[in-house]
Amino acid sequence: MNETKVSRFVELFENLPDQRQEWKVKHKLVDILFIAVVCTIADCDDWEEMEWIAKEKETWLRKYIELPNGIPSHDTIERVFAWIDPDIFKHVFQNWLAIAMGVAVPGVVAIDGKTMRGTKDILKAGAHVVNAWFSENGLVLGQVFTKEKSNEITAIPELLDILDIAGQIVTIDAAGTQRNIAEKIISKKGDYVLAVKGNQGNLMEEIQLFFKNEAFSGERSDFNIATVCYREKGHGRIEKRTYYVTDEIDWMQEKDKWTGLKSIGAVKREATDIATGTVTEEYRYYISSLESEVSRFAYAVRQHWGVESMHWSLDMTFNEDGRRSRKDNSAKNLAALLRFAYDIIKKAGKPDKIPMKRLRKKALMYDTYMEQLISSVF
């Protein structure tokens, strides 16, 4: 194993500002951050476990960090994460992504929010984090925080500011379908596929009525509507999803209010319960800056679930909702730490059908595998 690569990983944490009082400092900031990342990868779910695992792996850790006063206590690790400026982690995170992403390829940047329930005691409903997930490699590209889910509207533009979305398709749920957000995506040379629901009033009514009359009725349409259909079987049901898209939208009263709007789309989902034969239908509607390319539209809509899958993985694999971090900046820093570890495992190449939880245990048991994971940064 190339130890130089792991040492270069450590360099990501070096030269970061340390605001601690120098005369009180026993442990280097780079050491604490490296321990936290390694231990989070290695199946640690709380500060106490970090201290215990770090002591068990002290000989291995000393290959890469100095540890002048041994392993820091869990209280010390927690205090550092409580006061450390979240922008420090953001700086490291963006440096890592610049390396991990390599040559940019076209894909889908799915944006969605999640409430960290473990923080709700101090922040009422809990800290809310808005993530951007990239379809082509499964990495989390960035995140911003709000105090409440309702503030996603203000958080999404902030997240877009730190992302390079040129040539990418940005997908957002209906809560983020706002004119200023569409305008920002276009200004950064990206495209969008934005979900539309009742919160957009007349826009929803126009699109819903159009597809009801021109696509769902089964009658011949006067408009050029491209379609594609996918069928899937699983979980006791058969699902049929039909995607519709058209760029013949000059009739829309709302058209000129949305920067870059070129097409509208709809998805009809029919689910048949195999046991009972019961059929349920669901309809979803979208606006898009894409031309009338139904395959790209369908791909963008289908890929959006990946950000939700990532949130599920953070809960099930990293126990995000079960972590109780409420001191100062610790909730934000913990969220960044979990996504950092998630991305590292993804970047190394997750074998098919092997749960990420098992890979975390493998990293705990085998130092060579841990080295493989963190050297994958380079």
Sequence and secondary structure as in RCSB ss.txt:
>XXXX:A:sequence
MNETKVSRFVELFENLPDQRQEWKVKHKLVDILFIAVVCTIADCDDWEEMEWIAKEKETWLRKYIELPNGIPSHD
TIERVFAWIDPDIFKHVFQNWLAIAMGVAVPGVVAIDGKTMRGTKDILKAGAHVVNAWFSENGLVLGQVFTKEKS
NEITAIPELLDILDIAGQIVTIDAAGTQRNIAEKIISKKGDYVLAVKGNQGNLMEEIQLFFKNEAFSGERSDFNI
ATVCYREKGHGRIEKRTYYVTDEIDWMQEKDKWTGLKSIGAVKREATDIATGTVTEEYRYYISSLESEVSRFAYA
VRQHWGVESMHWSLDMTFNEDGRRSRKDNSAKNLAALLRFAYDIIKKAGKPDKIPMKRLRKKALMYDTYMEQLIS
SVF
>XXXX:A:secstr
  HHHHHHHHHTTTT    S GGG  S HHHHHHHHHHHHHTT  SHHHHHHHHHHTHHHHTTT   TT S  HH
HHHHHHHHS HHHHHHHHHHHHHHHH S    EEEEEEEE GGGHHHHTT  EEEEEEETTT  EEEEEEESSGG
GHHHHHHHHHHT   TT EEEE GGG  HHHHHHHHHTT EEEEEE GGGTHHHHHHHHHHHHHTTT S  SS  
EEEEEEEEETTEEEEEEEEEE   TT TTGGGSTT  EEEEEEEEEEETTT  EEEEEEEEEESS S HHHHHHH
HHHTHHHHHHHHHHHHHH TTT    STTHHHHHHHHHHHHHHHHHHH   TT  HHHHHHHHHH HHHHHHHHH
TT 
